[in-house]
């Protein structure tokens, strides 16, 4: 059955491939974005591995080539009037991919911490009140952060798992969602996808004009993407701490497929906030590095490791216990997608900015 979907953050790394995937499933998709992520990249001096067409260019090309069109509603979800105007669309499903998504960004200083809290919490309240006013029967899907949720007790959250202002913002927004579900009878699903890597989905590979962003830098880059870029540069993979930290991981394709399955699901716990874990597997940071090393060896590349003092204050013991009990361990990451990713990075090797990789943002002051 075709559903009207309002996707917030549709210009982003996950949001854009998800919009195409949902349109391909036959749904009516409208995407909102204010392009803040592109602005933040300029402000801190980082950029994706390759240039990404504007959202309008990508949507125009998609709509030209496909019957299932995507609509754009440009605006800022921190603006209540804009949010209410967007929600007058009366969606069946609302998907929030509009976070400021980076822990390092949130820890850079008071301005970025404030931006993170405002973007991720205050904007979340606008969304909840708009759902209550315009579409109280809609399903609200929120991307989660696996550090925040007590997986063994899905009805609770635990502030002691937080290790950055970003994670605190996710926790507080989840608390607001819990309250709205309990108090107003809204229906929500918080989906924990883990660390997402790669840049390929069935839709992004249709044409280079449909590609999504790929970040490897110290602020917006995810760990697998960063390790792959370091392998191509011929520099050591930089492991923070002793590498025993557990990480849940998923490819970009797995992520959009999992969210699509939740959209397609016919029944949800009405009037409840449900937490679901949809990451592919759990590994330690060193196992992720070993996975990239093995894939690089398949391309004839030698890779070394460098252990750095961890710039983050991570509650490793607590997180490890939670993730080990909740995720599936399957050994190292599959080499095939990593090898394909490494080959793609080779094509853009000359665009890599090596000076944007190593960490400079410290969690604490000595």
Secondary structure, DSSP 4 states (H G I P E B T S, - for coil): ---EEEEETTTSTTHHHHHHHHHHTT-EEEEEE--HHHHHHHHHT---SS----HHHHHHHHHHH-SS-EEEEE--TTSHHHHHHHHTT--SEEEE--S---HHHHTS-HHHHHHHHIIIIIHHHHHHHHHHHH-TTSEEEEE--TTTB-TTSTT-B-GGG--SHHHHHHHHHHHHHHHHHHHH--EEEEEE--EEE-S--TTGGG-GGG------STTT--HHHHHHHHHHHTPPEEEETTS--EEEEEEHHHHHHHHHHHHH-S---TT-EEEEE--SEEEEHHHHHHHHHHHHHTTT----EEEE--SS---HHHHHHHHHHHS---SSPPHHHHHHHHHHHHHTGGG--GGGTS----SS--
